[in-house]
Amino acid sequence: MKGRRAAGTMVLLAGLIGSGGGLAAAAPVALQAPAATQASAPQAPAPAAFPAAPPAVPEGTEPDFGPNVRIFDPSMPVAEIQATVDAIAAQQVDDEMGSKRYSLLFKPGTYGTAAEPLIIQVGYSTEVSGLGASPTDVIINGHVDVYNRCLTAENCIALNNFWRSLSNLTINVMGLEGCRSSANFWAASQASPMRRVNITGGNLSLMDYCTAGPQYASGGFISDSKTGDVINGSQQQYFVRDSSIGNWSNGVWNQVFSGVDGAPAQSFPNPPYTTLASTPISREKPYLTVDGDGRYSVFVPSVRTDSSGTTWENGPTAGRSLPLSEFYVATPSDSAKTINAQLARGKNLLLTPGVYGIAESIEVKRENTVVLGMGIATLTALNGAVPLTVADVPGVDIAAVTIDAGEVNSPALLRIGKDRDGEGSGSANSSVRSDPANPTTLHDVFFRIGGPHVGKASNSLEVNSDNVLLDHIWAWRADHGNGVGWTTNTGKNGVIINGDNVTATGLFVEHYQEYNVIWNGENGKTIFFQNELPYDAPNQAAWQHDGVLGWAGYKIADTVKTHELWGGGSYVYNNVDPTIHATRGFEVPVTPGVKLHSLLTVNLGAGTLDHVINDTGAPVSTDAVGVPSYVPEFGG
């Protein structure tokens, strides 16, 4: 399990479990590293019988979003809502690699009271979202929590708390007893975004210090949100964008803030805060809304440049609203052929919760098309298909979609722009029809090679178009689960960027067998990069090239003249053969226009990473597990 990450992580703040809205200060307490011997995920227990959910509103008045969408109305008794969300949580809290997907949607109004708070625990493959125009339109008096997952009685961690989301509502923190009353807990790691959330009445804690004491977490992503005090605690890295926060408790390895009111000052590496006053270009994720007459729409926020703060605190979010009638509401039984026919008729696409087998590409060809997933909707490649392609057109929004590799190798899992020169090598200088003011954007798009089942894909994400925005990507070649092994879940590269003017805000790429990221296009920008090199290389001979040991996590092509990165980490853990070395975490051309800020490498308990970037930076090895090697500035 990813528990290996935790070895030697850091020193934590104590006294964080005091009640009240303030952030307690106390002497630091060291964490003990969990054992590094859990090589695969435990089998989830058989789910309990799932009770039929009570109807949210009178039958026949709601769109048919399928059986795994629950729509709640504030007129419903709190006990009725509580029973529904508890049953889903009981089923999903341990179902890491399962196929069930859920979307819990709340109509505008207030849920829960001081006497009867609503307590929601969010498990795997579950989306919790408000349906208002603003996060303040839906108020949860209570909690929306993610706790540590107990793999054994004495091993309770958040390192594998993936694939869930929280968005577009207010949590007025109240209820529960003792330690649990001290904060709203979001102890999640990768692929667990928090967007358009307003936290009032208490702290937001990104670690769970109540379940078996403070334990490890490895996330995450927050955007367009407002909070009071935030307890980072054991989060090894974190990215917050275009938000407003109160006090931020501490940093571990790589905490990055972009356009965040109240962010800690730039101080990398001590503490490891990288702070940008604004975000060069941003666009918030589309979201589902319902008005007072029961009409559903998808709101698509506008592009912002040099942005900071939320989109909603000082007035309505700018953007356009698309009625649900302009969407094809797909179900997992739909084929790609059926979906493509609807896209060709000019429809946008809403993917209801479930797992879709995709035997031929879903093809998005029309500019400004919206593809929105509900409840961690998942596309699984069949017969080596590329599950999703986007033409060289501007303004496409792909949001909240997970894409899984299948048993037959796919050349890519998502391709933006035409593959002109063969696998993974499109041209960035062709006549691409794009618009720098209206970028095609991916929001919360996640990739898996292995984990639920055997998967193979040469590359996960390939971007051939210019002017593309990647807003929170996790590309993951699985290190645990089903179908995992060096020759089983094969994946050469995670992300290949061939287009010019591509910006990534929140780029997580892990465990690929060659370069995890290859950036061939000009004028690329990345704000926050997190990488783990592959754990499972069998020996040095299998993991080296051209006289270089291993492969870098982040490769900028030798021909590139302009590129900038802020806040990047690459970690090594060669547990199969601990004698393996990787020469470097970052590999870049030395030229005035290539500038990288706030870089680090970390050893997680096995192997050696000899340099941070090129031949610069001290090695990290088992001599100092969990202690970063820093390079604050390189190039320029």
Secondary structure, DSSP 8 states (H G I E B T S, - for coil): -GGGGGTT--EEES-TT-SSSS-----EEE-----S---S---------------SSSTTSS----TTEEEE-TTS-HHHHHHHHHHHHHHHTT-TT-S--EEEEE-SEEE--SSS-EEEE--TTEEEEE-SSSGGGEEEEEEEEB--EEEETTEEESTT--SEEEEEEEEEE----GGGGGEEEB---TT--EEEEEEESSEEESS--SSSSS--B---EEES-B-S-EE-TTBSEEEEES-B-S-B---SSEEEEES-BT-----TTSS-EEEESSEEEEE---EEEE-TTS-EEEEEE-EEEEE-S-SSTTS---EEEEEGGGEEEE-TT--HHHHHHHHHTT-EEEE-SSEEEESS-EEE-STT-EEEESSS-EEEE-TT---EEE-S-S--EEEEEEEE--SS-BS-SEEES---SSTT---SSS-----TTS-EEEEEEEEEESBSS---BSEEEEE-SSSEEEEEEEEEE-SSSBS-STTTS--SEEEEE-SSS-EEEEEEEE--SS-SEEE-SSSEEEEEEEEE--S---SGGGSEETTEES--SEEE-TT---EEEEEEEEEE---S-TT-EEEEEEE----TTEEEEEEEEEE-SSSEEEEEETTBS--B-GGGTT--EEEEEEE-
